[in-house]
Amino acid sequence: MIESEFVTWEAPDGDHPVRRLSQRSYDLVSRKQKDEWLTLWAEDCVIEDPVGPSFFDPEGKGHHGPEGVSAFWDMAIAPVKEFHFTIRDSFANGNACANIGTFSTVLEDGSLADTDLIAVYRVNDEGKMVSMAAHWEVERTMATLRKPEDG
């Protein structure tokens, strides 16, 4: 496990390169290290977060290439004040890893939200991420939106 105060890893943790890359991604996102995070991605990469149409991606086609991934950061990651990732299960085989967990966020206005999801990562032969597909439902996340005093 990559040590990080922002990641609670409750899942199996066999030493698999894609699992380690996912852990590194979570840590870099939490520490707001955009430039270093961008180095994890291949030239032909795509992020679908969430998979399908959403307010982040109205056409549901994903964010492609370094420019698309950078724009995704600016739109979806940069506005979040704090992240904490809790991973309850992880399956790593071949060039892929699927993590099941909750991504907890604190927004700029102090509101809190929890996103339960499955995040699937794939890498190329050079060990760069070619895709990340996050399966979650916007409505379920919005149902958890609360002010800090609500707990």
N, C-alpha and C positions, 0 to 999 in steps of 0.2 A: 504494500500500500504506500502510495505517496503521502507523506505526512502533511496534513493541512488542517488548520482550525476550522475551515469552512466545509469540510467533507466528513460526514459520519458514515463509515463503511461497515454495514452489518452483514454484508453478503460474503459468500466464499471469495477468497482472494488468492487463487492460484496465480503464479507469476506468468501472465499472458501479456504479450506486447500491446494488444489492442485495449485490454483492460487498463493497463498502465497509462496508455495515451488518453483514455476517457477520464481517468483520475486527474491527470495533468491538466486536461481541458477544464474540468470543474474548478481546480485550484486557481488557474489563470483567470478564469471568468470572475471568480470571487474576489480576486486581488486586483481586478480591473487592469490586467496586463494585456491590452489589445495587441500590441505589436508582437509580443512573444506568442500569443495565442494564434495569430495569423500564420506563424511559421509552421504550425502543426498541419496545415491544409495543403493538399496537392493543387496543381494548376487547374485540373478538371473537376474540382470538388463541387458538391451541392449540399446545402442544408435545407431540410424540410422540418420546420419547427413552428407550429405543429404540421404534421402531414396533412395535405389538402388545403383548401381555401381557408383563409383566416384574415384578421386585420393586419397581420404581418406580411401576408402573401395572398392578396385577393384572388389571383388566378389559380393558386395552389400548385404552382410549377417549381417551387423551391428557389433558393438563392444560389446562383451559379458563379463559379470561379472566384478568384481572389477579390474582385471588386464587389461581387454579390455578397460574399461572406463578410467583408468589411462593412458594407451597407447594413447587413443584418445586425452586426454588432452595434452600430450607431443607433439603429431603430429599436432593437429588442433588449440589448444588454446594457448599453450606456445609461439609459434612463433609470435603471434599477439601482437603488442606493446600496442594498446588501443582498447577498445570496447565501444560502446554506443548502447543501446537497446531502440528502440522506438516502443511501442506496441499501435496499433490503435484499436484493438478489441480483446475481450477475451470471451470465452464461457467455463464455468465450470459447469460440471454435474457429479454427482456420484464420481467415483474415477479418473476422467480425467479433463484436461483443454486443450483447444486449443487457442493459442495466434497467432494473425496475426500482423505482423509488419516488421520492418527493423532492421537488425543487421549491424551497421556501424563499420568498422574496420580501424585501421591505422596499416600498416605492418612495419616491421623492417626498410625497406628502405624509409619509409615515404609515400609510396603509400596509397591511400584511396580506399575502396571498400564498396559497400552497397549490402546487401543480403535481398531481399524481400522474406518473407517466412510465412509458417504456421508451428508452432511448437506444437506438441501434446504430453502432459505429462500424464503418468498414474502412480498411486501409489498403493501400497499394503495396507493391513489392518493395518500395523504398521506405515503407513505414509512415507515409503521410496519409492523413485522413482524406478519403475520397467522398465519403458521405456520412451524414448524421441525420437520421430520421427519428423525430420525437413524436410518439403517438400519445396525444393527450387531447382532452376536450375543453375548449374555451369555456363553455357554460359551467362545467364542473369547477374549474379554477375560479371563475367569477363568483360562484356560490360561496367560496371560502374567503372572499375579500372582506376585510374587517379593519377597524381602527385599532391601534395598539391597546387601548383601554378595554377592548372587547376580548382580549386574550388571543 
